[in-house]
Amino acid sequence: MQCPVCHHDGPLRPAGASEVTVGTVAVALESRPVVACRDDHDATPAAVVGAAMRAVEQLVPTARSRLLRSDVCHECGTALTMPVRRTERPVTVESDDERPVMTLVFDLPSTRCPDCSADQVPSRSHEDLVVAVPALFARTGA
């Protein structure tokens, strides 16, 4: 893969654990993949971050917000009236030939639909979720 800083090719290597909290969402990763470039930049390629974002979008549903009313279920459209609770939710990011399999572990607010029982993140926490994933992979060194 190509280093996003110096654009030199190199294999992915583990760079240790990474954890970040953004607003109402915390996420942890046991081993952050970085490119082993010759300048040792400690940077994760955009393809890895993109794969993580796609997995989160598919596996962590967000309630739909309504103007001036409570959220509704992303599945059936029922008003979400059950209380919000903290939930730990693992999200596995599938591998391809170059990327390793990763499991991101989220600690986030969640609510359940009273009709179809679908679990989902309240709409007010969606932006926190979207910001937390790239922040988890952010460079820690120069």
C-alpha positions as CSV (number, residue, x, y, z in Angstrom):
1,M,0.0,0.0,0.0
2,Q,1.0,3.6,-0.4
3,C,1.9,5.9,2.5
4,P,-0.5,8.8,2.5
5,V,2.3,11.2,3.6
6,C,5.3,10.4,1.4
7,H,3.5,8.2,-1.2
8,H,6.1,5.5,-1.0
9,D,4.9,1.9,-1.2
10,G,5.2,-0.5,1.7
11,P,3.4,-3.3,3.5
12,L,1.0,-2.7,6.3
13,R,2.3,-3.3,9.8
14,P,0.5,-3.0,13.2
15,A,1.2,0.2,15.1
16,G,-0.4,-0.7,18.4
17,A,-3.7,0.1,20.0
18,S,-5.8,3.2,19.2
19,E,-8.7,4.7,21.1
20,V,-10.7,7.9,20.7
21,T,-13.8,9.5,22.2
22,V,-15.8,12.0,20.2
23,G,-18.8,13.5,22.0
24,T,-21.1,10.5,22.9
25,V,-19.1,7.9,21.0
26,A,-15.9,6.0,22.0
27,V,-14.2,3.6,19.7
28,A,-11.1,1.3,20.2
29,L,-9.0,-0.7,17.9
30,E,-6.5,-3.3,19.2
31,S,-4.0,-2.8,16.4
32,R,-4.0,0.2,14.0
33,P,-2.6,-0.7,10.6
34,V,0.0,1.7,9.1
35,V,2.2,1.6,6.0
36,A,5.8,0.5,6.7
37,C,7.2,3.3,4.6
38,R,10.9,4.0,4.5
39,D,10.4,7.3,6.4
40,D,8.4,5.6,9.2
41,H,5.4,8.1,9.0
42,D,2.9,6.0,11.1
43,A,0.1,6.8,8.7
44,T,-3.0,4.6,7.9
45,P,-3.9,4.6,4.2
46,A,-7.2,6.1,3.1
47,A,-8.4,2.7,1.8
48,V,-8.3,1.3,5.3
49,V,-10.2,4.2,6.8
50,G,-12.7,4.0,3.9
51,A,-13.3,0.3,4.5
52,A,-13.9,1.0,8.2
53,M,-16.4,3.8,7.4
54,R,-18.3,1.5,5.0
55,A,-18.5,-1.2,7.6
56,V,-19.8,1.2,10.2
57,E,-22.4,2.6,7.9
58,Q,-23.6,-0.9,7.1
59,L,-23.5,-2.4,10.6
60,V,-24.4,0.5,12.9
61,P,-27.8,1.9,11.9
62,T,-28.8,5.5,12.9
63,A,-32.3,6.6,13.7
64,R,-33.9,9.0,11.3
65,S,-34.5,12.5,12.8
66,R,-37.8,14.4,12.3
67,L,-38.1,18.1,12.5
68,L,-39.4,19.2,15.9
69,R,-40.2,15.6,16.9
70,S,-38.5,12.6,18.3
71,D,-36.4,10.2,16.2
72,V,-38.0,7.4,14.2
73,C,-36.8,3.9,13.6
74,H,-34.5,3.5,10.5
75,E,-36.3,0.2,9.7
76,C,-40.0,0.7,10.2
77,G,-40.5,4.5,10.9
78,T,-42.0,4.1,14.4
79,A,-41.4,6.8,16.9
80,L,-38.5,5.8,19.2
81,T,-39.9,6.1,22.7
82,M,-37.7,3.7,24.6
83,P,-34.9,5.1,26.8
84,V,-31.4,5.5,25.4
85,R,-28.7,3.2,27.0
86,R,-25.0,2.8,26.6
87,T,-24.1,-0.2,24.4
88,E,-20.8,-1.9,23.4
89,R,-20.9,-2.8,19.8
90,P,-18.1,-4.6,17.8
91,V,-17.8,-3.9,14.1
92,T,-15.7,-6.2,12.0
93,V,-14.0,-4.7,8.9
94,E,-13.5,-7.4,6.3
95,S,-10.2,-8.0,4.7
96,D,-9.0,-7.9,1.1
97,D,-5.7,-9.0,-0.2
98,E,-3.9,-6.0,1.3
99,R,-5.9,-5.0,4.3
100,P,-6.0,-6.9,7.6
101,V,-9.3,-7.9,9.3
102,M,-10.0,-5.4,12.0
103,T,-12.6,-5.2,14.8
104,L,-13.6,-1.8,16.0
105,V,-15.3,-1.8,19.4
106,F,-17.7,1.0,20.0
107,D,-19.2,2.3,23.2
108,L,-22.1,4.4,22.1
109,P,-25.7,5.4,22.9
110,S,-28.4,3.1,21.5
111,T,-32.1,2.8,21.6
112,R,-34.5,0.1,20.5
113,C,-37.6,0.4,18.4
114,P,-40.7,-0.5,20.4
115,D,-42.3,-2.2,17.3
116,C,-39.6,-4.0,15.4
117,S,-36.9,-4.2,18.1
118,A,-34.2,-2.8,15.8
119,D,-31.3,-1.3,17.8
120,Q,-30.0,2.0,16.5
121,V,-27.9,5.1,17.4
122,P,-30.0,8.2,18.1
123,S,-29.7,10.7,15.3
124,R,-28.0,13.3,17.6
125,S,-25.0,11.0,17.9
126,H,-24.6,10.3,14.2
127,E,-22.0,13.1,13.7
128,D,-20.0,11.8,16.6
129,L,-19.9,8.4,15.0
130,V,-18.9,9.7,11.6
131,V,-16.1,11.8,13.1
132,A,-14.8,9.1,15.6
133,V,-13.8,6.6,12.9
134,P,-11.3,8.7,11.0
135,A,-10.0,10.1,14.3
136,L,-9.2,6.5,15.4
137,F,-6.9,6.1,12.5
138,A,-5.3,9.6,12.7
139,R,-1.5,9.8,12.7
140,T,0.2,9.9,16.0
141,G,3.7,10.7,14.8
142,A,5.4,12.8,12.1
